[in-house]
């Protein structure tokens, strides 16, 4: 499912213009990204929790040459599904 599919489904079910729904969906996604960029946790009840975690730097290996390569520390986004999502997906 793509963002366009979500917009079409919501617009059809609610009876709003696709352009208005697209703006709302995009702004919602932008707000989530902005919060995560600030290091905040985003909790959407019954859907799930997005968190930013820090990974330590490590030594990796280039699979092609076998050469050791330093992998710098970085921040990654993790997602933990909520209870309703877990229940419905099983």
N, C-alpha and C positions, 0 to 999 in steps of 0.2 A: 504494500500500500504506500502510495506517495502522498506528499502534502496536497497535491491537486485532488487526489481521491478523497482525502479527508474534507477538503473544502466543498467538493461536490456533494458528499453525503450530508454534511451539516446544512448546507444551503438548501438542499432538497427537503430535509426533514423539518427544518425550522421555517422555511419559506422566506429566507433573506436573499439578497443579491449575492452572487458569488464574489464580487469584488469586495463587498463589506466583510464577508466571512474570511476571505483571504487576508485582508488587513488585520483582522482580529487574531487569526491563527498565527500569522507572521509576528505580530507584536508579542503574543504570548511566548513564542519560541525565543524571540529576542530578549525578553525579560528573564527567561530561564538562563540563557547564555550569559547575560550580564551579571546575574547573581552568582553563577558559578565562577566567572572570571574574578569576582571579588573574593572568592573563597568561601562563599556562603553555601549552606545546604538548602536544597529545594525539595520540599515535601509536598507531594500531591496526594492527599488522603485517598485511600483505597486504590491508588494507582501505583505509587512507588516513591522512592527517595533517590535523588541525585546528589552525590557528594564528590568533592574534589579531594584526591589523596595525592601525597607526594611519594614518588619512587626514588630510592637512593640510586646514586651512580653505581655502575658495576663494570666489569670487564666482560665484553662479549667476544664473539668470534665471527669473522667473515666466513660464511659457508663455502664461498667459492675458492678462496685462497688459504683458509685455515689460519690466517693472521689474527692475532689478538687486537681488539679494537675497544677503546674506552667508550662506554655508553654514559652520557651525562645524566645527572638527575633531572627528573621532569615531573610535571603535575598531570594526573590523568583523572578523567571523570568515571565514577562507578555508579551503577544503578542497582538498587535493591527493590524488587517488586513488592507491592503491597498485598495484603491478605486477599482482597477480592480478585486481583489479577492472578495470584497463585491458584486460588480455588477454581477460577474459570478456565485456566489453561491446562490444568491436569486432566 
